[in-house]
Amino acid sequence: MSLSRLFNPRSIAVIGASRNPDKIGHVILRNLVEYGYKGKIYPVNPSANEILGLKAYKSVLEIDDEVDVAIIAIPADKVLEAAEECGRKGVKFLVVITSGFSEAGNEEGEKKLVEVARKYGMRVLGPNIFGYAYTPSRINATFGTKDIAVGGISFLTQSGALGIALMGWTLMEELGMAALVSLGNMSDLDATEISDYLADDENTKVITIYLEGLKPGTGKAFIEKMRRVVARKPVIVIKAGKSTRGSMAAASHTGSLAGSSRIYEAAFKQAGVLEASTVEEMFDWARAFSLLEIPRGDKTVILTNGGGVGVLATDAAEKYNIPLIDPSNELKNKLRKVMPWYGSVRNPIDLTGGALVDNYVKALEILEESDEVDNIILLYCRTAVLDPIELAKTLAEFKKKLSKPIVAGFVGGADVREAIRILNKNGIPTYPSPERAVSSLAAMLEYRRIRSRLGGVA
Amino acid sequence: MSLSRLFNPRSIAVIGASRNPDKIGHVILRNLVEYGYKGKIYPVNPSANEILGLKAYKSVLEIDDEVDVAIIAIPADKVLEAAEECGRKGVKFLVVITSGFSEAGNEEGEKKLVEVARKYGMRVLGPNIFGYAYTPSRINATFGTKDIAVGGISFLTQSGALGIALMGWTLMEELGMAALVSLGNMSDLDATEISDYLADDENTKVITIYLEGLKPGTGKAFIEKMRRVVARKPVIVIKAGKSTRGSMAAASHTGSLAGSSRIYEAAFKQAGVLEASTVEEMFDWARAFSLLEIPRGDKTVILTNGGGVGVLATDAAEKYNIPLIDPSNELKNKLRKVMPWYGSVRNPIDLTGGALVDNYVKALEILEESDEVDNIILLYCRTAVLDPIELAKTLAEFKKKLSKPIVAGFVGGADVREAIRILNKNGIPTYPSPERAVSSLAAMLEYRRIRSRLGGVA
């Protein structure tokens, strides 16, 4: 069964919807309502007639409509009965928030849950999750933040607490999300199958995964299926539990076998999955993938107004194997005309601290036209002569005329932070340091190589 | 001559002070006045009687007072004459903002400048710099930001543009600074000598250096002198120009010979200087050094309310060689009493997503008392039940009773960012990710090992 109705349901029942605002069942219902889900919402609660202005039902069986998704947020010992009722009702997806299953030693209960689902042809997300969200359908069926920034990043997480915390963080960082899925115990739906669905989702430009471990025996299938995913969409994973002690902690945390870090590294490499070393790095890369098309080539220039950041970016480019071009004399001559005499037309191209908006724009026009250049790393250090917000606004406008990928690194204080916001809003992935911009372009170039190797559209 | 009068001058002349607010000579004077320098300020300008409410002098020779420091911000061809006058006046330090010396091929002019200074026993900072600052004396003699956050980090930079941009960034990040020195061409005073002075400065807790390259032939002296600095204070360097192309760019940028990255790495290692891989990492580490005393031992625990961040921190601890202890049964039993039954008393100690402020405080009390623990990595994921600001305020208060170093990683949105601010203000170095907290503690433990090897007070 396609997961289409999970992400585009016509109706959602919330079993365990509560009037008590401290209860998870209340928070999920409220988030669903307030984030603006347009389908039908059916609260299910045996002792309420109305919750948050919506008619409540004693049982899912009483709902006089088709129910595509049932969110289940009731005590563990009541979940099987509710699942049975959902099955009889013809529900397609069970999203089981409730914990107290295999992660707490209750393998039996989890097995039975899946059996009930199978019997009725239902699929199960969870149990032991904080919910899921899909911004194109305005679904926020989580007990995380009310709001979610909209964009092309889909995020699957095996850690609930980190997932919820990252909902707040992505909102603050204005990282635009498509799907957000808490994987929990992966009793049925797992990271691989959800990724496979999202690879064909037109709203998802990149898939990010916080992974503690695969289920025993699923490694080979992971590699095979993920290769097919990666041929369509970039996948970035952060693998937690790589250290000996970390893997023990992960085992006690999600009950998954974390396994040797080498095995995972090899599996990711075979699958073409990009492995980030920190959560921050994963989302840095994801930001670039979500805003830019995959580069058409790897010939890159650095354009800067500061020598120091130019050097730092150059070091990073070499570290990450980004080929920095040597501009031809023709290109150099053109560039020389749009910068102060003491600037540098080598790569990094240094417009100097005297650079104004016009210097950047004219240099970009030349680089856009030149066949020698595929990608541009644009750097800016706060100077007295060039207001970062003015530069950001001009670049946001100029971007429309530009076909080549730009990543940017802007260094400075509060107004530079605002400029970074403007650029990210306008499709130029921008970071507060040169290295993070370079690292993000490097991830895109790496994906370009992987995809062409895997036979995807390169 | 000690550099004491450079950082604690009784009077400062600004040669080239201008009434035109666009001129560097105006901005420096204004920053000096507005940041609240308490000594005497003497603007020097042949065609003004008064600037910013201060009496202006036609020449430094006309000033009827001792002048400890002269800031020189006039065209390059007038600098030698001004230096002569300063010498005759008895000025002790020339801070030469003006560019157009060795970095632009004018080695001759720079040599003459140093000769004039030597003749009169003056020392030279620069030329080709954006100035310097020292917050304990309320000196901001730069053309960077007006304000500078006060604290224990001293920062020396060979890149002007990056240095100015980082002034804004450190202010926004509330990184407290002591000295801030633009090194420029290092015609006389260099990174080594200034570090040597700051190693005895009671306001400096850590020295950070953005370095592109040492002067040819000064490598051996760097190692020897820096070892003596490192025995007194931690030194963190970010070395730019480590790549082949980056070193070429650095050479054209500051005129320094960047040299092989291996040689620099070996030199830093011999000198006991900590090498950061990014500017952000350098200041992450510096934040920890500026707020904490050097750890007394390396036995470390992770305390968390989120399994996922606990695992990520554990991985990072192993990567950075931080010894995570196995708590004794006695310690485990004590911890068990202050957490939910489904928590974990192994290391990472997992208070679970149900943790409240009280769980953290009680666990910290136990860890503070235990001989098994030297350092604490405290992690928090935003949960619905525990307000990060409430936690931060309680921890800030509790800190006073705590003798053991804590570094913290807080993950979440806008309120978590505010909690991070509160903690940093109150002496607990706190970062927006678990890995950055771990990396910062690791740098402190590494310094502890280095200092004991170098025979410093360990």
Boltz contact constraints between the chains, C-beta under 6 A:
constraints:
  - contact:
      token1: [A, 159]
      token2: [B, 308]
      max_distance: 6.0
  - contact:
      token1: [A, 161]
      token2: [B, 306]
      max_distance: 6.0
  - contact:
      token1: [A, 161]
      token2: [B, 308]
      max_distance: 6.0
  - contact:
      token1: [A, 161]
      token2: [B, 353]
      max_distance: 6.0
  - contact:
      token1: [A, 161]
      token2: [B, 381]
      max_distance: 6.0
  - contact:
      token1: [A, 162]
      token2: [B, 306]
      max_distance: 6.0
  - contact:
      token1: [A, 162]
      token2: [B, 308]
      max_distance: 6.0
  - contact:
      token1: [A, 162]
      token2: [B, 309]
      max_distance: 6.0
  - contact:
      token1: [A, 162]
      token2: [B, 381]
      max_distance: 6.0
  - contact:
      token1: [A, 165]
      token2: [B, 381]
      max_distance: 6.0
  - contact:
      token1: [A, 165]
      token2: [B, 382]
      max_distance: 6.0
  - contact:
      token1: [A, 165]
      token2: [B, 411]
      max_distance: 6.0
  - contact:
      token1: [A, 165]
      token2: [B, 412]
      max_distance: 6.0
  - contact:
      token1: [A, 168]
      token2: [B, 382]
      max_distance: 6.0
  - contact:
      token1: [A, 168]
      token2: [B, 412]
      max_distance: 6.0
  - contact:
      token1: [A, 168]
      token2: [B, 413]
      max_distance: 6.0
  - contact:
      token1: [A, 169]
      token2: [B, 412]
      max_distance: 6.0
  - contact:
      token1: [A, 169]
      token2: [B, 413]
      max_distance: 6.0
  - contact:
      token1: [A, 171]
      token2: [B, 413]
      max_distance: 6.0
  - contact:
      token1: [A, 172]
      token2: [B, 413]
      max_distance: 6.0
  - contact:
      token1: [A, 172]
      token2: [B, 414]
      max_distance: 6.0
  - contact:
      token1: [A, 240]
      token2: [B, 311]
      max_distance: 6.0
  - contact:
      token1: [A, 240]
      token2: [B, 312]
      max_distance: 6.0
  - contact:
      token1: [A, 241]
      token2: [B, 311]
      max_distance: 6.0
  - contact:
      token1: [A, 242]
      token2: [B, 315]
      max_distance: 6.0
  - contact:
      token1: [A, 243]
      token2: [B, 314]
      max_distance: 6.0
  - contact:
      token1: [A, 243]
      token2: [B, 315]
      max_distance: 6.0
  - contact:
      token1: [A, 243]
      token2: [B, 318]
      max_distance: 6.0
  - contact:
      token1: [A, 245]
      token2: [B, 314]
      max_distance: 6.0
  - contact:
      token1: [A, 245]
      token2: [B, 324]
      max_distance: 6.0
  - contact:
      token1: [A, 246]
      token2: [B, 311]
      max_distance: 6.0
  - contact:
      token1: [A, 246]
      token2: [B, 314]
      max_distance: 6.0
  - contact:
      token1: [A, 246]
      token2: [B, 315]
      max_distance: 6.0
  - contact:
      token1: [A, 249]
      token2: [B, 310]
      max_distance: 6.0
  - contact:
      token1: [A, 249]
      token2: [B, 311]
      max_distance: 6.0
  - contact:
      token1: [A, 249]
      token2: [B, 314]
      max_distance: 6.0
  - contact:
      token1: [A, 249]
      token2: [B, 348]
      max_distance: 6.0
  - contact:
      token1: [A, 250]
      token2: [B, 311]
      max_distance: 6.0
  - contact:
      token1: [A, 252]
      token2: [B, 344]
      max_distance: 6.0
  - contact:
      token1: [A, 253]
      token2: [B, 307]
      max_distance: 6.0
  - contact:
      token1: [A, 278]
      token2: [B, 435]
      max_distance: 6.0
  - contact:
      token1: [A, 280]
      token2: [B, 433]
      max_distance: 6.0
  - contact:
      token1: [A, 306]
      token2: [B, 161]
      max_distance: 6.0
  - contact:
      token1: [A, 306]
      token2: [B, 162]
      max_distance: 6.0
  - contact:
      token1: [A, 307]
      token2: [B, 253]
      max_distance: 6.0
  - contact:
      token1: [A, 308]
      token2: [B, 159]
      max_distance: 6.0
  - contact:
      token1: [A, 308]
      token2: [B, 161]
      max_distance: 6.0
  - contact:
      token1: [A, 308]
      token2: [B, 162]
      max_distance: 6.0
  - contact:
      token1: [A, 309]
      token2: [B, 162]
      max_distance: 6.0
  - contact:
      token1: [A, 310]
      token2: [B, 249]
      max_distance: 6.0
  - contact:
      token1: [A, 311]
      token2: [B, 240]
      max_distance: 6.0
  - contact:
      token1: [A, 311]
      token2: [B, 241]
      max_distance: 6.0
  - contact:
      token1: [A, 311]
      token2: [B, 246]
      max_distance: 6.0
  - contact:
      token1: [A, 311]
      token2: [B, 249]
      max_distance: 6.0
  - contact:
      token1: [A, 311]
      token2: [B, 250]
      max_distance: 6.0
  - contact:
      token1: [A, 312]
      token2: [B, 240]
      max_distance: 6.0
  - contact:
      token1: [A, 314]
      token2: [B, 243]
      max_distance: 6.0
  - contact:
      token1: [A, 314]
      token2: [B, 245]
      max_distance: 6.0
  - contact:
      token1: [A, 314]
      token2: [B, 246]
      max_distance: 6.0
  - contact:
      token1: [A, 314]
      token2: [B, 249]
      max_distance: 6.0
  - contact:
      token1: [A, 315]
      token2: [B, 242]
      max_distance: 6.0
  - contact:
      token1: [A, 315]
      token2: [B, 243]
      max_distance: 6.0
  - contact:
      token1: [A, 315]
      token2: [B, 246]
      max_distance: 6.0
  - contact:
      token1: [A, 318]
      token2: [B, 243]
      max_distance: 6.0
  - contact:
      token1: [A, 324]
      token2: [B, 245]
      max_distance: 6.0
  - contact:
      token1: [A, 344]
      token2: [B, 252]
      max_distance: 6.0
  - contact:
      token1: [A, 348]
      token2: [B, 249]
      max_distance: 6.0
  - contact:
      token1: [A, 353]
      token2: [B, 161]
      max_distance: 6.0
  - contact:
      token1: [A, 381]
      token2: [B, 161]
      max_distance: 6.0
  - contact:
      token1: [A, 381]
      token2: [B, 162]
      max_distance: 6.0
  - contact:
      token1: [A, 381]
      token2: [B, 165]
      max_distance: 6.0
  - contact:
      token1: [A, 382]
      token2: [B, 165]
      max_distance: 6.0
  - contact:
      token1: [A, 382]
      token2: [B, 168]
      max_distance: 6.0
  - contact:
      token1: [A, 411]
      token2: [B, 165]
      max_distance: 6.0
  - contact:
      token1: [A, 412]
      token2: [B, 165]
      max_distance: 6.0
  - contact:
      token1: [A, 412]
      token2: [B, 168]
      max_distance: 6.0
  - contact:
      token1: [A, 412]
      token2: [B, 169]
      max_distance: 6.0
  - contact:
      token1: [A, 413]
      token2: [B, 168]
      max_distance: 6.0
  - contact:
      token1: [A, 413]
      token2: [B, 169]
      max_distance: 6.0
  - contact:
      token1: [A, 413]
      token2: [B, 171]
      max_distance: 6.0
  - contact:
      token1: [A, 413]
      token2: [B, 172]
      max_distance: 6.0
  - contact:
      token1: [A, 414]
      token2: [B, 172]
      max_distance: 6.0
  - contact:
      token1: [A, 433]
      token2: [B, 280]
      max_distance: 6.0
  - contact:
      token1: [A, 435]
      token2: [B, 278]
      max_distance: 6.0
